[in-house]
Amino acid sequence: MTTWRRWFQLDECSDELGQDEQLFLGGLQQAAARWDVGYAASWAIRDEEEHPCLIAAVSLSDPVRRIGLGEFGVHYRDQHAQGDLLHSCLHELPDEPTPIALDVGGTPEEVAVECAAWFETILRRPVSYSGWRNHHGQLYAEAWKFSDDEDEDELSQSYIPALAPREQRRRLLRRGFVFGRGWRQVKGIEEPPSHERRVR
C-alpha cells in the first residue's frame, strides 16, 4: 500500500471557509495523511449556492473498466456531519440513510476524527467485479460490489437485454428483478459469472 498525502484538497472555486470549517477540514486532512490505503480520488468544496455546507468526499472507481463506482461523502455544518453514498451529480445525501450512513456531532476536531475513521473504513473494504458473457462471448452484464457483505446492493451494474440469454431475461422479469423502464438487477442472475476479479 501507498500513503497518499493530498487528501480532500479544497476546490479552487469554493467559497471562503468559516473558522470551524477550516478546523474540520484541516483535522480531516491530517488524519487522512496517516492512512495506508489504496488510492481513491478525493475532494472538498464549499458552495453556498449549491449546498449550505462543506462537502468532503472520496470516489471509488475501477481503473480497468474506467468507471466510477460511487462517491462517499460527508456534509459538514455547525459542528455536525452526515455521511453516506452521495448522489453522483448533485452530491446530495440520500433521502433515506443507507446502512453505511454516518451522523456525528462535536467539536470540529472531534467530528473530523469520526469522519476520517468512517472514510478509512470504506476505503479498506474490498470491492469485487463480476461479468457475464453469452455463448458468443459478448459481455451482457456487469456488477461491482463490496465483497465483504453479500447482502449489500451493488455499487454499480449494467445489463444489456439485447445480448442476454432470452430465458434469463424472462426469468428476471417473472421474479421481479425489473424496475422502471425495463431496468434489470443483476443480483437476480442465477448463472455464475464468466469472470470475477478484485478491484480494490
KAURKA-V822464 format. One record per residue. N is the residue number from 1. RES is the residue in one small letter. SS is DSSP state (H for helix, E for strand, C for the rest). Layout:
BEGIN
n res ss
N RES SS
N RES SS
END
This chain:
BEGIN
n res ss
1 m C
2 t C
3 t C
4 w C
5 r C
6 r C
7 w C
8 f C
9 q C
10 l E
11 d C
12 e C
13 c C
14 s C
15 d C
16 e C
17 l C
18 g C
19 q H
20 d H
21 e H
22 q H
23 l H
24 f H
25 l H
26 g H
27 g H
28 l H
29 q H
30 q H
31 a H
32 a H
33 a C
34 r C
35 w C
36 d C
37 v C
38 g C
39 y C
40 a C
41 a E
42 s E
43 w E
44 a E
45 i E
46 r E
47 d C
48 e C
49 e C
50 e C
51 h C
52 p C
53 c C
54 l E
55 i E
56 a E
57 a E
58 v E
59 s E
60 l E
61 s E
62 d E
63 p C
64 v C
65 r C
66 r C
67 i E
68 g E
69 l E
70 g E
71 e E
72 f E
73 g E
74 v E
75 h E
76 y E
77 r E
78 d C
79 q C
80 h E
81 a E
82 q E
83 g E
84 d E
85 l E
86 l E
87 h C
88 s C
89 c C
90 l C
91 h C
92 e C
93 l C
94 p C
95 d C
96 e C
97 p C
98 t C
99 p C
100 i C
101 a C
102 l E
103 d E
104 v E
105 g E
106 g C
107 t C
108 p H
109 e H
110 e H
111 v H
112 a H
113 v H
114 e H
115 c H
116 a H
117 a H
118 w H
119 f H
120 e H
121 t H
122 i H
123 l H
124 r H
125 r C
126 p C
127 v E
128 s E
129 y E
130 s E
131 g E
132 w E
133 r E
134 n C
135 h C
136 h C
137 g C
138 q C
139 l E
140 y E
141 a E
142 e E
143 a E
144 w E
145 k E
146 f E
147 s C
148 d C
149 d C
150 e C
151 d C
152 e C
153 d C
154 e C
155 l C
156 s E
157 q E
158 s E
159 y E
160 i C
161 p C
162 a C
163 l C
164 a C
165 p C
166 r H
167 e H
168 q H
169 r H
170 r H
171 r H
172 l H
173 l H
174 r H
175 r C
176 g C
177 f C
178 v E
179 f E
180 g C
181 r C
182 g C
183 w E
184 r E
185 q C
186 v H
187 k H
188 g H
189 i C
190 e C
191 e C
192 p C
193 p C
194 s C
195 h E
196 e E
197 r E
198 r E
199 v C
200 r C
END
